[in-house]
Amino acid sequence: MATPQENARLEQIKRTWQQKRQITDRLSKIATKIGVYSGKGGVGKTTVAVNLAVTLAQEGNRVGLLDVDIDCPNVTKVLGITEKPDYVDGKITPSEKWGVKVVSMGFFQENEEEAIIWRGPMIHNAINQFLQMTDWGALDFLVVDLPPGTSDAPLTVMQALTMDGFVVVTTPQNLAAMDAKRSINMIKKLNVDVLGVVENFTGGVFGSGAGQQMASDMGLRFLGQIALRADYRDDSKPTVLTVPEVTQEYEAIWAGTRAQLESLERMPEQAAAEDF
């Protein structure tokens, strides 16, 4: 006869299996999942994730953007979206703007300036609920804006989601590049592919080159630089839609990312299956 501890462990295994099955079902019509990740906050990871998602949508792809930076959800602000997702019968239907479907913790804050002070297990549960409950439908790409760092929150996402690869964002400073190396090593330890490195905030007081050098040192594809521009002060819409030079930067980044996906045979020959 099983002990109470053994029964509890079996129940936990059962719940975990059911949870993973639900997540797999929810994501079954998504062709390619790309994580945007950084070793530290403040390097423009969310800006890169939003503008990359909008770039993909502008090319005619069906795109979703999942913001799982639970502590500091900024995707809604950068995307300029206020309409909340629908929540009916335990299912979240994403909001949509600029051709991108969006789910973010930012939608569920009563006050955007309020701090979300949660311990690891609560963050873990919130991330899994997003993954289990969101009905994305058929997508060509899901861009996932991860929490920065190498602790519990990004680990939860990497273990729960089968990603096709990660784009790592750094800035030109050597310290930022060192932190980016740590995040890349975490990805590699989990046997997931790094699609390449983006250097953000290039030029001006920040200088340039540390991202490209770091990518070279680690044998990774350098996807491109994103210049430091005053244009990003305009938050009426994603900058990729308003500044031709920024559009060109992100088109080049996507071209490199796509080439890497194709080299890894992660790009489907056809778009994701239509909804039944």
N, C-alpha and C positions, 0 to 999 in steps of 0.2 A: 504494500500500500504506500502511495506517494506521501511524502511529508508536506506540510503546508508551504514550506519554502520551495519545494520542487514544483508544487501546483502553481505557485505564484510565478515561478520562472517560466513554466510552460505557457501560462496565460500571457506573460509579457512577450514571449516569442510569437505567439499567435497574433497578438495585437500589432506587433511590428511587421509581420508578414502581411496582414490585412492592409496596413497602412501603405506599405510599398506597392501592393497590388493596386490600391486606389490611385496612387500617384502615377503608376505606369498607365493605367486606364485613361487618366486625365490628359496625359501627355502623348497618347498613342498616335495622334494625328499631326504631330509636330515633326517636321522633317529634320531640322538642324537646330541644335541648341548651343549658343555661344555665350560663355561667361566673360564679363568684363571685371577685372580684378586688380587690386593694388596692394602693395605691402603696407601702405600707411594712408590715412585720410588726408584730404586737402590737395590731392594731386590732379583733381579734375576727372576722376573715374566716372562719376555720374554724368557729367557733361559729355564725355566720350560715348558712354552707353546710349544716351538719348540721341545724340547726333548720328551715331552709327545706325541706330534703329530707324530713324527718319530717312537716312540715306537709302537703306534697304527698301523702305516703303516707296520712296520716290522712283525706284526702279521697277515698281509694279509687283513687288513681293507682298505676301501676307505675313505681317510681322506682329509679334507680341513683345512686350517689355515688362519683365517681372523685377520689381524693386524689392530685394530681400535684405536691404540695409535697414534692419528694424530699428536700431537706435537713432539713426539720422536719415530718415527717408526724404530725399530731395528730388526724386524723379518728377513728381507732380509739378513742382515749382519750375524746373528747367523746361518741362514740356508745355507748361502754361495751361494745365488742365484742372478744372475744378469739379466737373460732373462726376459724382461717385459711381462706382460699379453697382449693379443690381445684385441684391442678395435675396434669393427666394429658395425655400425648401433645402437649405444647406448647400446651395450652389452659388458661386460668385460668377457673374457675367461681367467681363472686363469693360471698363470705359474705353473710349476711342478718341484719338485726336491726331491730326496730321497723318492719318492712315495707319496708326499704330495702336494696337490694343494694350491697355495698361492696367496693372494691378500693383498697388503700393500700400504700405502701412500708413503713408501720408494721408490716404483717403479716410482713415479711421481715427484720426486725431481730432478731437474737438478744438484744440488750440495748437496751431503748428509750432508755437514757441515753447510748448510744454515739453519737458524732458521725459523721455521714455526710460524709466529706471527699472530694468528687468534683469533678473539673474539668468544664467545660461539656460536652465530648463524651460523657462517661460519663452525665451527667444527661440529655442529649439521647437517648442510646440507651435509657436506662431508661424514659423517658416513651414513646418509640415502641414499646418492647416491651409495655408495659401496653396501649397502644392496639391493637396487633396481636394480642395473645394473649388478651385478655379476651372471653369469650362472654357478653354481657349478655342475649341473648335479646330479646324484645319489651318495650320500655319506652315509657311515655308521656313520661317526663322523665329526662334524665341531668343531674345537677348536678355541675359540675366545680369542685373547690377548687384554684385555681391558686396557684403560688408568687407571693409579693409582688414588687414592683419592676418594672423595665422592661428587664431584661437577657435573657440567653439562654434561661433556663428557661421563663418565660411566653411568650416569642416562639415557642419550639418548639411549645408547645401550640396557640397561636393559628394557626400555619401548618399544623399537622397535622390539627386539628379544624375542621370547618365549624360554628361556633357560631351559634346563633340570637340570641344577645345576651349582654350582661354586666351583672351587678349589681355596682356598685362600693361598697365599704365604707370609711367613714372614721369618725373620732372628732371630737368637737366642737372640738378644738384647731386653730388656724389652720395650723400646720405640717403636721398630718395632712391637712387639706383641700388644701393646696398639693401634697402628694405624690399625693393622689388625682387632682388635675387632670392631673398628669404621666401617670398610668396611663390616664386617659380619653383624653388626646391620643394615646397609643400605640395604643389600641383604634381610634380614628378613623383613624389613619394606615394601619391594616391593613384599613380599609373594613368594619369590623364595628360593629353597633349597640350602643349603651349603653342598657340598659333602664331604668336609673334609679340613684339614689344612696340608700344607707342610712346613717344616722348612728347609730353604736353608742356605748355607754357614756355616754348622755346623762344629765345631771343631776349633782348633787353637786359634787365638786371640779373636774370636767371642764367644767361648764357645758353650753351647748347652742347650736345655731343655725348653726355653721359649715358643716355638711353641707348644710343647706337653702339657705343663702346661696350656697354653691358651685354647687349644682345650678341655682339660679336664674340665676347669672352665666353658666353654660355652656348654658342652654336645655334642661336635662334634667329628667325627671320626678323629683320627690323622693318616694321610696317610703315613708319613715317613720323614726321614731326608735325606738331600743331602749334602754330605761332601764337605768341602772347598778343592779344588784340583787345583794343577798347570796345570792339563791336559786341563782345560778350556781355557788356553792361545792359544791352537791350534785351530784356527778358520777355518781350511780347510774343516771340516765337523762337524755336530752335535756330541758332545762328547759321546752321547749314542751309537754311531756307532763305537767308537774307544777304549773305556775303559770298560772292562767287569764289573768292580765294579759299574760304573755308569749305565750300562745296568741293572744290578740287582736292583739298587735303583729305577729306573723308572718302572721296571716290578712290583716291590712291590707297588709302588704308584698307578700304574694302577689297580693292583689287588684289592686294597682297594677302589679305585674310582668305579670300576665295581661292587663290592659288594654293595656299597651304592646305585648306580643306580638301581641295581636289587631289593634292599630292598624298593626302592621308586617306583618300577615297571616302570622305565624309560628306561630299556633296551629292545629293540624289540626282539621277538623270532627269527625273520629272518632278514637278512640284508635288507638295503633300496632297494626299487623297482628299477629295471633296467630302463635305459632310454628307452623311447618308440621309 
